[in-house]
Amino acid sequence: MDAAIGPAVRLGSCLVRAGSCSWADRSLVRDGGFYPRRTMTARERLAFYAQQFSVAEVATTFRFPPTAQLCEQWVERTPPGFALDIRAWSLLTGCPTLPDSLWPDLQAAVPPERRDRRRLYAQHLPDDALEECWARFRHALQPLVDAGRLGVVVLRYPSWWGPRPETWAELDALAGRLPGVRLAVELPEDRWLADDPGATLEWLERRGLGFVCVDGPACAEGTRPVVAATADVAVVRFLGRRQVEGEPWTWPYRYTEGELAGWVPAVQELAGSGSEVHLLLDNCHRGDAVDNARALMDLVRSARPAA
């Protein structure tokens, strides 16, 4: 498999993959210097990207759920062994959602007093309509599942989503709502891991839910992110840090080699706990994410013990 996909690194029995959260970002296509031609078609761009990397996260599915036809196109444009991590649609994780991202035939399920709002939330839908949303999202992924292209579904929860009986129940229901796919949850660490992180991580592990490790703005102030593998595929997302210590987070952000090198021991630790590690660079501006992904893979590769 390794020879058929973009560069990946084996650490023992674990395959470490790194890639960007977008291969079609406008600034990457126009000014990133990554693609050999600006005139490449969408098909050509994804095919070229898959020659350079072994994984990508599809972030656009957070705003609009994918269709089965679109997933079939992704399969056709990528080689065997390539992995696509799919970001879950915002409605499914309690985030504010664009009303027009809801399927037209379900629009009538939204109460009349909510239809003119700028944002839609899951609680605005009756239970049967919400369950239908989960079912349609899962159905759309089937071409990726059948072709072995689906990595994990990443569910990002909003900052206000704290641990309560109803939110624990939401997490507990995920496997039934998205059966047959690997899941990873990105939780607000200050809410879910502040008091007893070990208990939360063990709870996720018992249910086969991956924990998404996050490198973000807080890391610039010396805060160490929680690094843990609670499922067979470990996921790390790199959001970007503050440019200057003590200043607000600014975007775009390009990681330094030293910042990336600091993750190598953690990647090695995660690799000892499962079959894959996915390192997802979400600092998508020009060539920042793809360049950082390449540099991170080079650092992981160079740190491997001699055979």
Secondary structure as GFF3:
##gff-version 3
##sequence-region A 1 307
A	DSSP	three_ten_helix	2	4	.	.	.	ID=ss1
A	DSSP	beta_strand	9	11	.	.	.	ID=ss2
A	DSSP	beta_strand	14	20	.	.	.	ID=ss3
A	DSSP	alpha_helix	26	31	.	.	.	ID=ss4
A	DSSP	alpha_helix	42	52	.	.	.	ID=ss5
A	DSSP	beta_strand	55	58	.	.	.	ID=ss6
A	DSSP	three_ten_helix	60	62	.	.	.	ID=ss7
A	DSSP	alpha_helix	68	76	.	.	.	ID=ss8
A	DSSP	beta_strand	83	87	.	.	.	ID=ss9
A	DSSP	three_ten_helix	90	93	.	.	.	ID=ss10
A	DSSP	three_ten_helix	99	101	.	.	.	ID=ss11
A	DSSP	three_ten_helix	104	109	.	.	.	ID=ss12
A	DSSP	three_ten_helix	112	114	.	.	.	ID=ss13
A	DSSP	three_ten_helix	122	124	.	.	.	ID=ss14
A	DSSP	alpha_helix	127	140	.	.	.	ID=ss15
A	DSSP	alpha_helix	142	146	.	.	.	ID=ss16
A	DSSP	beta_strand	150	156	.	.	.	ID=ss17
A	DSSP	alpha_helix	165	172	.	.	.	ID=ss18
A	DSSP	alpha_helix	174	177	.	.	.	ID=ss19
A	DSSP	beta_strand	183	186	.	.	.	ID=ss20
A	DSSP	alpha_helix	189	192	.	.	.	ID=ss21
A	DSSP	alpha_helix	197	206	.	.	.	ID=ss22
A	DSSP	beta_strand	210	215	.	.	.	ID=ss23
A	DSSP	three_ten_helix	217	221	.	.	.	ID=ss24
A	DSSP	beta_strand	233	238	.	.	.	ID=ss25
A	DSSP	alpha_helix	257	261	.	.	.	ID=ss26
A	DSSP	alpha_helix	264	271	.	.	.	ID=ss27
A	DSSP	beta_strand	276	281	.	.	.	ID=ss28
A	DSSP	alpha_helix	288	302	.	.	.	ID=ss29
###
